[in-house]
Amino acid sequence: NLLRTPTMHLILTHEQADFDAVASQLGAHLLNETAVPVVSRKQNRNVRAFLTFYGADLPFVEARDLPSKPVRAVTLVDTQSLTSVKGMSAETRVHVIDHHPLREDLPPEWEITVSGTGANTTVFVEALREGMRQEMERDASVFVMGEGVGPHAQSPLQRQGVEGDPDLGVQPASVDDGGQFR
């Protein structure tokens, strides 16, 4: 992925990264898979152990392994302090997503989102949950439409209804929603 693009969008966090920082990086990556989470130079001992064990299965990249390309954008999570990475310039766009009180000395061109949540990870979990809810509503309606074709226009799914997921706030699929695409 990094090799195919002329510029990079990186996801950075603070040094001495804790699980809130690393989980925020992963959440930001899941919301924008073209953005690359870069491992902090230093991590808390437990985070370092976790990344040593599971790192091969995660999308994190070491800063030293980044290609020599311009960094067009940085998503900075769980901090308002930007660490320098090769390829960054004055043209690099910065979007901060943090839960700490807003600092007064940030560059005016930065896009800043301060949530005030207890953990920064909460911002990403909520965004991912909302995205999943919307996808599940759409997908359930597609399943109903797929079951409603041919000689079996009233399928078992339509008779029984495709159940939603109350934990995600997903309503059951609607045959009426599917009707507009026939």
matplotlib code that plots the C-alpha trace (Angstrom):
import matplotlib.pyplot as plt

x = [0.0, 2.8, 4.7, 1.8, 1.1, 3.2, 2.6, 1.8, -0.9, 0.5, -1.1, 1.2, 0.9, 3.0, 6.2, 6.1, 2.9, 0.3, -2.7, -5.0, -2.5, -2.0, -5.7, -6.4, -3.9, -5.6, -9.0, -7.9, -6.5, -9.7, -11.6, -9.2, -7.2, -5.0, -3.5, -0.5, -0.1, 3.6, 4.9, 6.2, 10.0, 9.2, 6.2, 5.2, 6.5, 3.1, 2.5, 5.9, 5.3, 1.9, 3.3, 6.1, 3.6, 0.8, 2.7, 2.9, -1.0, -1.4, -0.9, 1.8, 5.0, 8.3, 9.3, 12.7, 10.7, 8.8, 9.6, 11.3, 8.1, 6.4, 4.0, 0.8, -1.2, -0.8, -3.6, -2.2, -4.0, -4.1, -1.7, -1.3, 2.5, 3.7, 6.9, 8.9, 9.0, 11.0, 9.0, 7.1, 7.2, 5.4, 2.8, 1.9, -1.7, -2.3, -5.5, -5.4, -7.9, -7.4, -9.3, -6.9, -7.7, -6.9, -3.5, -3.4, -0.1, -1.2, -0.6, -3.8, -3.8, -4.2, -7.6, -8.4, -11.0, -11.0, -13.5, -13.3, -13.9, -12.1, -10.1, -9.2, -10.0, -13.7, -13.9, -12.8, -14.9, -18.0, -17.2, -16.6, -19.8, -21.8, -20.2, -21.0, -24.6, -25.1, -23.4, -25.5, -28.7, -27.7, -26.5, -29.6, -31.8, -29.7, -30.1, -33.9, -33.9, -31.8, -34.2, -37.2, -36.5, -37.7, -40.5, -40.0, -40.9, -41.8, -38.6, -38.1, -36.0, -38.8, -41.4, -39.3, -37.7, -33.9, -33.3, -31.3, -28.7, -30.0, -26.5, -25.5, -28.9, -29.6, -33.2, -34.5, -34.2, -37.1, -38.6, -39.9, -36.3, -35.4, -38.3, -36.8, -34.0, -36.2]
y = [0.0, 2.5, 1.6, 2.3, 5.9, 8.9, 10.4, 9.1, 9.7, 8.7, 8.1, 9.2, 9.4, 10.4, 8.8, 6.3, 5.1, 3.4, 1.3, 4.3, 5.7, 2.5, 1.6, 5.1, 4.6, 1.3, 2.9, 5.7, 3.1, 1.1, 4.2, 5.1, 2.1, 4.2, 5.9, 4.1, 3.8, 4.4, 2.8, 5.3, 5.1, 4.2, 2.4, 1.4, -2.0, -3.7, -2.2, -3.2, -6.8, -6.8, -5.5, -8.0, -10.8, -9.5, -7.0, -9.2, -9.3, -5.5, -2.7, -0.8, 0.3, 1.3, 4.8, 3.5, 1.3, 4.2, 4.8, 8.1, 9.8, 13.1, 13.0, 14.7, 14.2, 13.2, 12.1, 12.8, 10.8, 10.9, 13.9, 17.4, 17.2, 16.3, 14.2, 14.6, 11.8, 11.8, 13.1, 15.8, 19.4, 22.7, 21.4, 18.4, 18.6, 17.7, 16.5, 16.1, 13.7, 14.0, 13.8, 16.1, 19.8, 21.9, 23.5, 27.2, 27.1, 24.8, 26.0, 27.6, 25.5, 22.3, 20.6, 19.8, 17.5, 17.4, 14.9, 15.2, 11.5, 9.5, 7.6, 8.7, 5.2, 5.9, 8.3, 5.6, 2.8, 5.1, 6.0, 2.3, 1.3, 3.9, 2.7, -0.9, -0.1, 1.6, -1.2, -3.8, -2.0, -1.8, -5.4, -6.9, -5.1, -6.6, -10.1, -9.5, -8.4, -11.4, -13.7, -12.1, -12.9, -15.8, -18.1, -17.8, -14.1, -14.5, -16.2, -17.5, -14.4, -12.2, -14.2, -14.3, -10.9, -10.3, -9.5, -6.4, -6.2, -4.2, -3.8, -1.9, -0.1, -1.9, -2.2, -5.3, -5.3, -3.7, -5.3, -1.8, -0.4, -3.0, -2.3, 0.9, -1.0, -3.5]
z = [0.0, 0.9, -2.2, -4.6, -3.5, -4.3, -0.8, 2.6, 5.2, 8.6, 12.0, 14.8, 18.6, 21.6, 22.7, 25.5, 23.9, 26.1, 25.0, 24.6, 22.1, 20.2, 20.2, 18.9, 16.0, 15.1, 15.3, 13.0, 10.6, 10.6, 9.7, 6.9, 5.8, 3.5, 6.6, 8.1, 11.9, 12.8, 16.0, 18.5, 19.1, 22.8, 24.2, 27.7, 28.6, 28.4, 24.9, 23.7, 24.9, 23.2, 19.9, 20.0, 20.3, 18.0, 15.8, 12.7, 12.6, 13.0, 10.5, 12.4, 10.6, 12.2, 11.3, 9.9, 7.5, 5.9, 2.2, 1.2, 0.1, 1.1, 4.0, 2.7, 6.0, 9.6, 11.9, 15.4, 18.1, 21.9, 21.9, 20.6, 20.3, 16.8, 16.5, 13.4, 10.8, 7.5, 4.6, 6.7, 5.5, 6.0, 3.5, 5.6, 6.8, 10.5, 12.1, 15.8, 17.5, 21.2, 24.5, 26.6, 27.2, 24.1, 24.1, 23.2, 21.2, 18.3, 14.8, 13.4, 10.2, 12.1, 12.2, 15.8, 17.3, 21.1, 22.5, 26.3, 26.7, 29.4, 26.8, 23.3, 22.0, 22.8, 19.9, 17.5, 19.0, 18.6, 15.0, 14.1, 15.9, 13.9, 10.6, 11.5, 12.3, 9.0, 7.1, 8.9, 8.1, 4.4, 4.3, 6.0, 3.4, 0.6, 2.1, 2.1, -1.5, -2.5, -0.8, -2.5, -6.1, -8.3, -7.6, -3.8, -3.5, 0.1, 1.5, 5.0, 5.8, 4.7, 6.7, 9.8, 9.3, 9.4, 13.0, 14.0, 16.7, 19.7, 21.1, 17.9, 17.6, 14.3, 13.3, 11.6, 7.8, 5.9, 2.8, 2.0, 2.0, -0.6, -2.8, -4.1, -5.8, -7.8]

ax = plt.figure().add_subplot(projection="3d")
ax.plot(x, y, z, "-o")
ax.set_aspect("equal")
plt.show()
